[in-house]
Amino acid sequence: MDGNLQLIRNDLWILTRRILADAVDEDNGKKLHIGGVLGVLASAIEEDEIQSLARTVTGWSREMLDSVTVPQPN
């Protein structure tokens, strides 16, 4: 892992810990979810699995878009 990715990963871990601590203090599910996502991203960077994670996220977004119905004009 190059130096820039290491710095990004470290920043993500710091943000993840802060968000998760805030979420637990506030019982905030959205913050828990965001903290979890940041933690997954930090882990992917650490394990040099960014491309694999990107493919997974792209698949999730396609699934979500496929399930969204767009209102048609009358």
Secondary structure as the mmCIF struct_conf table of DSSP 4:
data_model
#
loop_
_struct_conf.conf_type_id
_struct_conf.id
_struct_conf.beg_label_comp_id
_struct_conf.beg_label_asym_id
_struct_conf.beg_label_seq_id
_struct_conf.end_label_comp_id
_struct_conf.end_label_asym_id
_struct_conf.end_label_seq_id
HELX_RH_AL_P HELX_RH_AL_P1 GLY A 3 GLU A 26
TURN_TY1_P TURN_TY1_P1 ASP A 27 ASP A 27
HELX_RH_AL_P HELX_RH_AL_P2 GLY A 29 GLU A 46
TURN_TY1_P TURN_TY1_P2 GLU A 47 ASP A 48
HELX_RH_AL_P HELX_RH_AL_P3 ILE A 50 SER A 67
HELX_LH_PP_P HELX_LH_PP_P1 VAL A 68 PRO A 73
#
